[in-house]
Amino acid sequence: MEPYQTTSPVEGRAAVTGVDADRFSFKVPTLRNVEYTYPYFHDGDARTLEEATDIMGRLQLGRVYEEQEVNQIVAFLKTLTGDMPQLTLPMLPPSSNDTPAPDPYADAQ
């Protein structure tokens, strides 16, 4: 509905691919635990979920939300917060001077 205005020089995926069509294309992260992933947007311009919700409503939907609507959307987003999965790394056997060096490309032939 409206372009995102920023002073950030970051141009998105085009910096990696060199393809002009990739300008301003950014990875969109999951909403899981979104309340802990501030600041928001690729340039960190939105400091709160409320601010991010207001901006996205205007820019993507052309809507100006009432404060109660913003609070309801933020309340929903906070329901997506949960415990982070616990990862247990495997214990590798000890190596010695006689341990063969790894060859990561051995199976690629």
CNS distance restraints for C-alpha pairs under 8 A (distance, minus, plus):
assign (resid   1 and name CA) (resid  58 and name CA) 7.57 0.50 0.50
assign (resid   1 and name CA) (resid  59 and name CA) 5.38 0.50 0.50
assign (resid   1 and name CA) (resid  60 and name CA) 5.40 0.50 0.50
assign (resid   1 and name CA) (resid  61 and name CA) 6.32 0.50 0.50
assign (resid   1 and name CA) (resid  62 and name CA) 5.62 0.50 0.50
assign (resid   2 and name CA) (resid  58 and name CA) 7.48 0.50 0.50
assign (resid   2 and name CA) (resid  59 and name CA) 4.73 0.50 0.50
assign (resid   2 and name CA) (resid  60 and name CA) 6.90 0.50 0.50
assign (resid   2 and name CA) (resid  62 and name CA) 7.51 0.50 0.50
assign (resid   3 and name CA) (resid  59 and name CA) 6.63 0.50 0.50
assign (resid   4 and name CA) (resid  59 and name CA) 6.90 0.50 0.50
assign (resid   6 and name CA) (resid  43 and name CA) 7.74 0.50 0.50
assign (resid   8 and name CA) (resid  43 and name CA) 6.20 0.50 0.50
assign (resid  10 and name CA) (resid  24 and name CA) 7.92 0.50 0.50
assign (resid  10 and name CA) (resid  43 and name CA) 7.72 0.50 0.50
assign (resid  11 and name CA) (resid  15 and name CA) 6.50 0.50 0.50
assign (resid  11 and name CA) (resid  23 and name CA) 5.32 0.50 0.50
assign (resid  11 and name CA) (resid  24 and name CA) 4.92 0.50 0.50
assign (resid  11 and name CA) (resid  25 and name CA) 7.55 0.50 0.50
assign (resid  12 and name CA) (resid  22 and name CA) 6.95 0.50 0.50
assign (resid  12 and name CA) (resid  23 and name CA) 5.54 0.50 0.50
assign (resid  12 and name CA) (resid  24 and name CA) 4.61 0.50 0.50
assign (resid  12 and name CA) (resid  25 and name CA) 5.06 0.50 0.50
assign (resid  12 and name CA) (resid  26 and name CA) 5.26 0.50 0.50
assign (resid  13 and name CA) (resid  17 and name CA) 6.29 0.50 0.50
assign (resid  13 and name CA) (resid  22 and name CA) 5.32 0.50 0.50
assign (resid  13 and name CA) (resid  23 and name CA) 6.15 0.50 0.50
assign (resid  13 and name CA) (resid  24 and name CA) 6.85 0.50 0.50
assign (resid  13 and name CA) (resid  25 and name CA) 5.48 0.50 0.50
assign (resid  13 and name CA) (resid  26 and name CA) 6.14 0.50 0.50
assign (resid  14 and name CA) (resid  18 and name CA) 4.85 0.50 0.50
assign (resid  14 and name CA) (resid  19 and name CA) 5.33 0.50 0.50
assign (resid  14 and name CA) (resid  20 and name CA) 6.02 0.50 0.50
assign (resid  14 and name CA) (resid  21 and name CA) 7.36 0.50 0.50
assign (resid  14 and name CA) (resid  22 and name CA) 4.62 0.50 0.50
assign (resid  14 and name CA) (resid  23 and name CA) 4.83 0.50 0.50
assign (resid  14 and name CA) (resid  24 and name CA) 7.43 0.50 0.50
assign (resid  14 and name CA) (resid  25 and name CA) 7.55 0.50 0.50
assign (resid  15 and name CA) (resid  23 and name CA) 7.79 0.50 0.50
assign (resid  17 and name CA) (resid  22 and name CA) 7.42 0.50 0.50
assign (resid  18 and name CA) (resid  22 and name CA) 7.78 0.50 0.50
assign (resid  19 and name CA) (resid  23 and name CA) 7.42 0.50 0.50
assign (resid  26 and name CA) (resid  42 and name CA) 7.22 0.50 0.50
assign (resid  30 and name CA) (resid  34 and name CA) 7.50 0.50 0.50
assign (resid  31 and name CA) (resid  77 and name CA) 7.37 0.50 0.50
assign (resid  31 and name CA) (resid  80 and name CA) 6.89 0.50 0.50
assign (resid  32 and name CA) (resid  80 and name CA) 5.20 0.50 0.50
assign (resid  32 and name CA) (resid  81 and name CA) 5.83 0.50 0.50
assign (resid  32 and name CA) (resid  82 and name CA) 7.50 0.50 0.50
assign (resid  33 and name CA) (resid  37 and name CA) 7.01 0.50 0.50
assign (resid  33 and name CA) (resid  78 and name CA) 7.37 0.50 0.50
assign (resid  33 and name CA) (resid  80 and name CA) 5.92 0.50 0.50
assign (resid  33 and name CA) (resid  81 and name CA) 4.21 0.50 0.50
assign (resid  33 and name CA) (resid  82 and name CA) 6.41 0.50 0.50
assign (resid  34 and name CA) (resid  38 and name CA) 7.56 0.50 0.50
assign (resid  34 and name CA) (resid  77 and name CA) 7.02 0.50 0.50
assign (resid  34 and name CA) (resid  78 and name CA) 7.23 0.50 0.50
assign (resid  34 and name CA) (resid  80 and name CA) 7.36 0.50 0.50
assign (resid  34 and name CA) (resid  81 and name CA) 6.96 0.50 0.50
assign (resid  35 and name CA) (resid  49 and name CA) 6.90 0.50 0.50
assign (resid  35 and name CA) (resid  77 and name CA) 7.42 0.50 0.50
assign (resid  35 and name CA) (resid  78 and name CA) 6.13 0.50 0.50
assign (resid  35 and name CA) (resid  81 and name CA) 7.13 0.50 0.50
assign (resid  38 and name CA) (resid  44 and name CA) 7.48 0.50 0.50
assign (resid  38 and name CA) (resid  46 and name CA) 7.84 0.50 0.50
assign (resid  38 and name CA) (resid  47 and name CA) 6.25 0.50 0.50
assign (resid  38 and name CA) (resid  48 and name CA) 6.79 0.50 0.50
assign (resid  38 and name CA) (resid  49 and name CA) 7.83 0.50 0.50
assign (resid  39 and name CA) (resid  44 and name CA) 4.71 0.50 0.50
assign (resid  39 and name CA) (resid  45 and name CA) 6.75 0.50 0.50
assign (resid  39 and name CA) (resid  46 and name CA) 5.75 0.50 0.50
assign (resid  39 and name CA) (resid  47 and name CA) 4.72 0.50 0.50
assign (resid  39 and name CA) (resid  48 and name CA) 6.80 0.50 0.50
assign (resid  40 and name CA) (resid  44 and name CA) 4.91 0.50 0.50
assign (resid  40 and name CA) (resid  45 and name CA) 6.38 0.50 0.50
assign (resid  40 and name CA) (resid  46 and name CA) 4.99 0.50 0.50
assign (resid  40 and name CA) (resid  47 and name CA) 6.27 0.50 0.50
assign (resid  40 and name CA) (resid  48 and name CA) 7.31 0.50 0.50
assign (resid  40 and name CA) (resid  49 and name CA) 7.62 0.50 0.50
assign (resid  40 and name CA) (resid  52 and name CA) 6.62 0.50 0.50
assign (resid  41 and name CA) (resid  45 and name CA) 6.38 0.50 0.50
assign (resid  41 and name CA) (resid  46 and name CA) 6.62 0.50 0.50
assign (resid  41 and name CA) (resid  52 and name CA) 7.87 0.50 0.50
assign (resid  46 and name CA) (resid  51 and name CA) 5.77 0.50 0.50
assign (resid  46 and name CA) (resid  52 and name CA) 5.39 0.50 0.50
assign (resid  47 and name CA) (resid  51 and name CA) 6.83 0.50 0.50
assign (resid  47 and name CA) (resid  52 and name CA) 7.56 0.50 0.50
assign (resid  48 and name CA) (resid  52 and name CA) 6.29 0.50 0.50
assign (resid  49 and name CA) (resid  53 and name CA) 5.93 0.50 0.50
assign (resid  49 and name CA) (resid  74 and name CA) 6.37 0.50 0.50
assign (resid  50 and name CA) (resid  54 and name CA) 6.21 0.50 0.50
assign (resid  50 and name CA) (resid  70 and name CA) 6.16 0.50 0.50
assign (resid  50 and name CA) (resid  71 and name CA) 7.05 0.50 0.50
assign (resid  50 and name CA) (resid  74 and name CA) 6.42 0.50 0.50
assign (resid  51 and name CA) (resid  55 and name CA) 6.21 0.50 0.50
assign (resid  52 and name CA) (resid  56 and name CA) 6.06 0.50 0.50
assign (resid  53 and name CA) (resid  57 and name CA) 6.01 0.50 0.50
assign (resid  53 and name CA) (resid  70 and name CA) 6.46 0.50 0.50
assign (resid  53 and name CA) (resid  73 and name CA) 7.51 0.50 0.50
assign (resid  53 and name CA) (resid  74 and name CA) 7.42 0.50 0.50
assign (resid  54 and name CA) (resid  58 and name CA) 6.38 0.50 0.50
assign (resid  54 and name CA) (resid  64 and name CA) 7.06 0.50 0.50
assign (resid  54 and name CA) (resid  65 and name CA) 6.55 0.50 0.50
assign (resid  54 and name CA) (resid  70 and name CA) 6.74 0.50 0.50
assign (resid  55 and name CA) (resid  59 and name CA) 6.03 0.50 0.50
assign (resid  56 and name CA) (resid  60 and name CA) 5.44 0.50 0.50
assign (resid  56 and name CA) (resid  61 and name CA) 7.21 0.50 0.50
assign (resid  57 and name CA) (resid  61 and name CA) 5.14 0.50 0.50
assign (resid  57 and name CA) (resid  62 and name CA) 6.25 0.50 0.50
assign (resid  57 and name CA) (resid  63 and name CA) 5.24 0.50 0.50
assign (resid  57 and name CA) (resid  64 and name CA) 6.41 0.50 0.50
assign (resid  57 and name CA) (resid  65 and name CA) 6.93 0.50 0.50
assign (resid  58 and name CA) (resid  62 and name CA) 4.46 0.50 0.50
assign (resid  58 and name CA) (resid  63 and name CA) 4.79 0.50 0.50
assign (resid  58 and name CA) (resid  64 and name CA) 5.62 0.50 0.50
assign (resid  59 and name CA) (resid  63 and name CA) 7.88 0.50 0.50
assign (resid  65 and name CA) (resid  69 and name CA) 5.76 0.50 0.50
assign (resid  65 and name CA) (resid  70 and name CA) 6.11 0.50 0.50
assign (resid  66 and name CA) (resid  70 and name CA) 6.42 0.50 0.50
assign (resid  67 and name CA) (resid  71 and name CA) 6.18 0.50 0.50
assign (resid  68 and name CA) (resid  72 and name CA) 6.18 0.50 0.50
assign (resid  69 and name CA) (resid  73 and name CA) 6.22 0.50 0.50
assign (resid  70 and name CA) (resid  74 and name CA) 6.12 0.50 0.50
assign (resid  71 and name CA) (resid  75 and name CA) 6.00 0.50 0.50
assign (resid  72 and name CA) (resid  76 and name CA) 6.27 0.50 0.50
assign (resid  73 and name CA) (resid  77 and name CA) 6.26 0.50 0.50
assign (resid  74 and name CA) (resid  78 and name CA) 6.17 0.50 0.50
assign (resid  75 and name CA) (resid  79 and name CA) 6.64 0.50 0.50
assign (resid  76 and name CA) (resid  80 and name CA) 7.25 0.50 0.50
assign (resid  77 and name CA) (resid  81 and name CA) 7.66 0.50 0.50
assign (resid  95 and name CA) (resid  99 and name CA) 5.68 0.50 0.50
assign (resid 105 and name CA) (resid 109 and name CA) 7.42 0.50 0.50
